Amino acid sequence: MEKLHDLQEIFQARIDADEKIEPKDWMPDAYRKTLIRQIAQHAHSEIVGMLPEGNWISRAPSLRRKVALLAKVQDEAGHGLYLYSAAETLGVDRETLIDELHTGKAKYSSIFNYPTLSWADIGAIGWLVDGAAIMNQVMLTRTSYGPYARAMVRICKEESFHQRQGYEILLTLCRGSEAQKAMAQDALNRWWWPSLMMFGPSDKDSQHTEQSMRWRIKRKTNDEIRQQFVDATVPQAEFLGITIPDPDLQWNESRGHYDFGPINWDEFWQVVNGNGPCNRERIRARVKAHEEGAWVREAALAYAEKRKARNAAATKVA
Ligand code: BYC
């Protein structure tokens, strides 16, 4: 018992000294569990996040837009793969993680349960959703677990390209016809509040924040990053010339931040618990893709087995 206590003290001292924890280092079970939960949720978000945008690849308004959107969606697949690999370093296997997504046991970001109804939504996702993701992920480049922090560095570089491609789509629409500007406004109206929900419940209702801050898995609280996002995004909306759908939004001189209106937490929990507009559709699409990809996994494994057998035979001969 004493020994476990010592290990925990040494572990916390390493965290407090800002050392990175690596896969083979001792770590408390709860730290490992929290990381698997968060990294898996993050990986699933990237993979499910491909669906709302994938919906528009065949309908992009020009070849240039199509190429950029294709590249973005492919990047998201890559982010999912880095993150599943980072989770695997903690001793969980990928099949288990994927099964948990498909059976509804594991969560993924609430934002991807909303539909993409117009081309302007692709702009809004890049600007707001990737913008929100970056705010969170820049903090995570300094997270205490080494493989997660390193995955985040590369992911953040790609996310900033995603954010700019989204903003540029909206800028083009806002400098276009009245109808195009109205499309941009409609997209902002529908994506603003769900984007603020991406940062998770408010600090007073967040189950994990306090412990995750102590372990430096999180470096900022949900409310802190949400505020940072609002402060950065309001001037960008002003530049576009569209209006954030919040009558309570106003600069607060004494706080040095924007005040904003109340978030509909009932809607958030409905969506998180599987009852959002597209939850069932998203999981159905993932399960279908997984089933249809079974032959690829089988072929890849059969090839790996064959190579292993060939290498073993060659070693014997040598
Ligand atoms: N959606 O105690 P809390 C992207 C859950 S998208 C669903 O505050 P924590 C992309 C939470 O899991 C971004 N569930 O938790 C962009 C917990 O439930 P469990 C993906 C949510 O972990 C464009 C419960 O609510 N980014 O990259 O301390 C295209 C209580 O919450 C949400 C990440 O995932 C939500 N919005 O803080 C494609 C970043 N919020 O697990 C892709 C990594 C909370 O106890 N994750 N919950 O059953 C994080 O930073 C943290 O996990 C969160 C939540 C800030 C999200």
Boltz pocket constraint, residues with backbone or C-beta under 6 A from the ligand:
constraints:
  - pocket:
      binder: B
      contacts: [[A, 37], [A, 38], [A, 41], [A, 42], [A, 43], [A, 45], [A, 46], [A, 49], [A, 50], [A, 76], [A, 107], [A, 108], [A, 109], [A, 110], [A, 111], [A, 125], [A, 129], [A, 130], [A, 133], [A, 136], [A, 197], [A, 198], [A, 199], [A, 200], [A, 201], [A, 205], [A, 206], [A, 207], [A, 208], [A, 209], [A, 212], [A, 222], [A, 272]]
      max_distance: 6.0
